Amino acid sequence: MISVVARRFEVHPQTLRLYEREGLVTPSRTQGNTRLYSEEDLERLSLILNLTRDLGVNLAGVEIIMNLRRRIETMQQEMDRFVAHVRDEMEKRVQEGAIESSRAMVRVSGPGRSLKTEKR
């Protein structure tokens, strides 16, 4: 509830309402229209208050930072999926024997043999 969260973070309930109006937090609502804050909402509020109180960032800056954080998280997830896909493909091809050192960009010699390189 808004009063509990306001006390916990030592802010006025109007501040929390402002953050909601600005779209920085979106607590769920009961049928009686009471705001209910999730753990994720509380983490966001903590970050918002850290940015505004400790770093002096205004709400427009907070919105930009939050959007950038969301984009970075999305990009990280995409990168993780891509790396996992490449790893799976490499494992599959190695198991199928499709990767041969004679066709590779860098030739790999068998175990115990040295490889001579030519300067170009």
Contact map, one row per residue, 1 for C-alpha under 8 A:
111110000000000000000000000000000111100000000000000000000000000000000000000000000000000000000000000000000000000000000000
111111000000100100000000000000000011100000000000000000000000000000000000000000000000000000000000000000000000000000000000
111111100000100000000000000000000000000000000000000000000000000000000000000000000000000000000000000000000000000000000000
111111110000000000000000000000000000000000000000000000000000000000000000000000000000000000000000000000000000000000000000
111111111000000000000000000000000000100001000000000000000000000000000000000000000000000000000000000000000000000000000000
011111111111100100000000000000000000000000000000000000000000000000000000000000000000000000000000000000000000000000000000
001111111111000000000000000000000000000000000000000000000000000000000000000000000000000000000000000000000000000000000000
000111111100000000000000000000000000000000000000000000000000000000000000000000000000000000000000000000000000000000000000
000011111110000000000000000000000000000000000100000000000000000000000000000000000000000000000000000000000000000000000000
000001111111000000000000000000000000000000000000000000000000000000000000000000000000000000000000000000000000000000000000
000001101111101100000000000000000000000000000000000000000000000000000000000000000000000000000000000000000000000000000000
000001100111111100000000000000000000000000000000000000000000000000000000000000000000000000000000000000000000000000000000
011001000011111110000000000000000000000000000000000000000000000000000000000000000000000000000000000000000000000000000000
000000000001111111000000000000000000000000000000000000000000000000000000000000000000000000000000000000000000000000000000
000000000011111111100000000000000000000000000000000000000000000000000000000000000000000000000000000000000000000000000000
010001000011111111110000000000000000000000000000000000000000000000000000000000000000000000000000000000000000000000000000
000000000000111111111000000000000000000000000000000000000000000000000000000000000000000000000000000000000000000000000000
000000000000011111111100000000000000000000000000000000000000000000000000000000000000000000000000000000000000000000000000
000000000000001111111111100000000000000000000000000000000000000000000000000000000000000000000000000000000000000000000000
000000000000000111111111111000000000000000000000000000000000000000000000000000000000000000000000000000000000000000000000
000000000000000011111111000000000000000000000000000000000000000000000000000000000000000000000000000000000000000000000000
000000000000000001111111100000000000000000000000000000000000000000000000000000000000000000000000000000000000000000000000
000000000000000000111111110000000000000000000000000000000000000000000000000000000000000000000000000000000000000000000000
000000000000000000111111110000000000000000010000000000000000001000000000000000000000000000000000000000000000000000000000
000000000000000000110111111000000000000010011000000000000000000000000000000000000000000000000000000000000000000000000000
000000000000000000010011111100000000000010000000000000000000000000000000000000000000000000000000000000000000000000000000
000000000000000000010000111110000011110010000000000000000000000000000000000000000000000000000000000000000000000000000000
000000000000000000000000011111000011110000000000000000000000000000000000000000000000000000000000000000000000000000000000
000000000000000000000000001111111111000000000000000000000000000000000000000000000000000000000000000000000000000000000000
000000000000000000000000000111111111000000000000000000000000000000000000000000000000000000000000000000000000000000000000
000000000000000000000000000011111100000000000000000000000000000000000000000000000000000000000000000000000000000000000000
000000000000000000000000000011111100000000000000000000000000000000000000000000000000000000000000000000000000000000000000
000000000000000000000000000011111110000000000000000000000000000000000000000000000000000000000000000000000000000000000000
100000000000000000000000000011111111000000000000000000000000000000000000000000000000000000000000000000000000000000000000
110000000000000000000000001111001111100000000000000000000000000000000000000000000000000000000000000000000000000000000000
110000000000000000000000001111000111110000000000000000000000000000000000000000000000000000000000000000000000000000000000
110010000000000000000000001100000011111111000000000000000000000000000000000000000000000000000000000000000000000000000000
000000000000000000000000001100000001111111000000000000000000000000000000000000000000000000000000000000000000000000000000
000000000000000000000000000000000000111111100000000000000000000000000000000000000000000000000000000000000000000000000000
000000000000000000000000000000000000111111110000000000000000000000000000000000000000000000000000000000000000000000000000
000000000000000000000000111000000000111111111000000000000000000000000000000000000000000000000000000000000000000000000000
000010000000000000000000000000000000111111111100000000000000000000000000000000000000000000000000000000000000000000000000
000000000000000000000000000000000000001111111110000000000000000000000000000000000000000000000000000000000000000000000000
000000000000000000000001100000000000000111111111000000000000000000000000000000000000000000000000000000000000000000000000
000000000000000000000000100000000000000011111111100000000000000000000000000000000000000000000000000000000000000000000000
000000001000000000000000000000000000000001111111110000000000000000000000000000000000000000000000000000000000000000000000
000000000000000000000000000000000000000000111111111000000000000000000000000000000000000000000000000000000000000000000000
000000000000000000000000000000000000000000011111111100000000010000000000000000000000000000000000000000000000000000000000
000000000000000000000000000000000000000000001111111111000000000000000000000000000000000000000000000000000000000000000000
000000000000000000000000000000000000000000000111111111100000000000000000000000000000000000000000000000000000000000000000
000000000000000000000000000000000000000000000011111111111000010000000000000000000000000000000000000000000000000000000000
000000000000000000000000000000000000000000000001111111111110010000000000000000000000000000000000000000000000000000000000
000000000000000000000000000000000000000000000000111111111000000000000000000000000000000000000000000000000000000000000000
000000000000000000000000000000000000000000000000111111110000000000000000000000000000000000000000000000000000000000000000
000000000000000000000000000000000000000000000000011111111000000000000000000000000000000000000000000000000000000000000000
000000000000000000000000000000000000000000000000001111111100000000000000000000000000000000000000000000000000000000000000
000000000000000000000000000000000000000000000000001110111110110000000000000000000000000000000000000000000000000000000000
000000000000000000000000000000000000000000000000000100011111110000000000000000000000000000000000000000000000000000000000
000000000000000000000000000000000000000000000000000100001111111000000000000000000000000000000000000000000000000000000000
000000000000000000000000000000000000000000000000000000000111111100000000000000000000000000000000000000000000000000000000
000000000000000000000000000000000000000000000000000000001111111110000000000000000000000000000000000000000000000000000000
000000000000000000000000000000000000000000000001001100001111111111000000000000000000000000000000000000000000000000000000
000000000000000000000001000000000000000000000000000000000011111111100000000000000000000000000000000000000000000000000000
000000000000000000000000000000000000000000000000000000000001111111110000000000000000000000000000000000000000000000000000
000000000000000000000000000000000000000000000000000000000000111111111000000000000000000000000000000000000000000000000000
000000000000000000000000000000000000000000000000000000000000011111111100000000000000000000000000000000000000000000000000
000000000000000000000000000000000000000000000000000000000000001111111110000000000000000000000000000000000000000000000000
000000000000000000000000000000000000000000000000000000000000000111111111000000000000000000000000000000000000000000000000
000000000000000000000000000000000000000000000000000000000000000011111111100000000000000000000000000000000000000000000000
000000000000000000000000000000000000000000000000000000000000000001111111110000000000000000000000000000000000000000000000
000000000000000000000000000000000000000000000000000000000000000000111111111000000000000000000000000000000000000000000000
000000000000000000000000000000000000000000000000000000000000000000011111111100000000000000000000000000000000000000000000
000000000000000000000000000000000000000000000000000000000000000000001111111110000000000000000000000000000000000000000000
000000000000000000000000000000000000000000000000000000000000000000000111111111000000000000000000000000000000000000000000
000000000000000000000000000000000000000000000000000000000000000000000011111111100000000000000000000000000000000000000000
000000000000000000000000000000000000000000000000000000000000000000000001111111110000000000000000000000000000000000000000
000000000000000000000000000000000000000000000000000000000000000000000000111111111000000000000000000000000000000000000000
000000000000000000000000000000000000000000000000000000000000000000000000011111111100000000000000000000000000000000000000
000000000000000000000000000000000000000000000000000000000000000000000000001111111110000000000000000000000000000000000000
000000000000000000000000000000000000000000000000000000000000000000000000000111111111000000000000000000000000000000000000
000000000000000000000000000000000000000000000000000000000000000000000000000011111111100000000000000000000000000000000000
000000000000000000000000000000000000000000000000000000000000000000000000000001111111110000000000000000000000000000000000
000000000000000000000000000000000000000000000000000000000000000000000000000000111111111000000000000000000000000000000000
000000000000000000000000000000000000000000000000000000000000000000000000000000011111111100000000000000000000000000000000
000000000000000000000000000000000000000000000000000000000000000000000000000000001111111110000000000000000000000000000000
000000000000000000000000000000000000000000000000000000000000000000000000000000000111111111000000000000000000000000000000
000000000000000000000000000000000000000000000000000000000000000000000000000000000011111111100000000000000000000000000000
000000000000000000000000000000000000000000000000000000000000000000000000000000000001111111110000000000000000000000000000
000000000000000000000000000000000000000000000000000000000000000000000000000000000000111111111000000000000000000000000000
000000000000000000000000000000000000000000000000000000000000000000000000000000000000011111111100000000000000000000000000
000000000000000000000000000000000000000000000000000000000000000000000000000000000000001111111110000000000000000000000000
000000000000000000000000000000000000000000000000000000000000000000000000000000000000000111111111000000000000000000000000
000000000000000000000000000000000000000000000000000000000000000000000000000000000000000011111111111000000000000000000000
000000000000000000000000000000000000000000000000000000000000000000000000000000000000000001111111111000000000000000000000
000000000000000000000000000000000000000000000000000000000000000000000000000000000000000000111111110000000000000000000000
000000000000000000000000000000000000000000000000000000000000000000000000000000000000000000011111110000000000000000000000
000000000000000000000000000000000000000000000000000000000000000000000000000000000000000000001111111100000000000000000000
000000000000000000000000000000000000000000000000000000000000000000000000000000000000000000001111111100000000000000000000
000000000000000000000000000000000000000000000000000000000000000000000000000000000000000000001100111110110000000000000000
000000000000000000000000000000000000000000000000000000000000000000000000000000000000000000000000111111110000000000000000
000000000000000000000000000000000000000000000000000000000000000000000000000000000000000000000000001111110111100000000000
000000000000000000000000000000000000000000000000000000000000000000000000000000000000000000000000000111110010000000000000
000000000000000000000000000000000000000000000000000000000000000000000000000000000000000000000000001111111010000000000000
000000000000000000000000000000000000000000000000000000000000000000000000000000000000000000000000001111111110000000000000
000000000000000000000000000000000000000000000000000000000000000000000000000000000000000000000000000000111110000000000000
000000000000000000000000000000000000000000000000000000000000000000000000000000000000000000000000000010011111000000000000
000000000000000000000000000000000000000000000000000000000000000000000000000000000000000000000000000011111111100000000000
000000000000000000000000000000000000000000000000000000000000000000000000000000000000000000000000000010000111110000100000
000000000000000000000000000000000000000000000000000000000000000000000000000000000000000000000000000010000011111011100000
000000000000000000000000000000000000000000000000000000000000000000000000000000000000000000000000000000000001111110000000
000000000000000000000000000000000000000000000000000000000000000000000000000000000000000000000000000000000000111110000000
000000000000000000000000000000000000000000000000000000000000000000000000000000000000000000000000000000000000011111000000
000000000000000000000000000000000000000000000000000000000000000000000000000000000000000000000000000000000000111111100000
000000000000000000000000000000000000000000000000000000000000000000000000000000000000000000000000000000000000100111110000
000000000000000000000000000000000000000000000000000000000000000000000000000000000000000000000000000000000001100011111000
000000000000000000000000000000000000000000000000000000000000000000000000000000000000000000000000000000000000000001111100
000000000000000000000000000000000000000000000000000000000000000000000000000000000000000000000000000000000000000000111110
000000000000000000000000000000000000000000000000000000000000000000000000000000000000000000000000000000000000000000011111
000000000000000000000000000000000000000000000000000000000000000000000000000000000000000000000000000000000000000000001111
000000000000000000000000000000000000000000000000000000000000000000000000000000000000000000000000000000000000000000000111
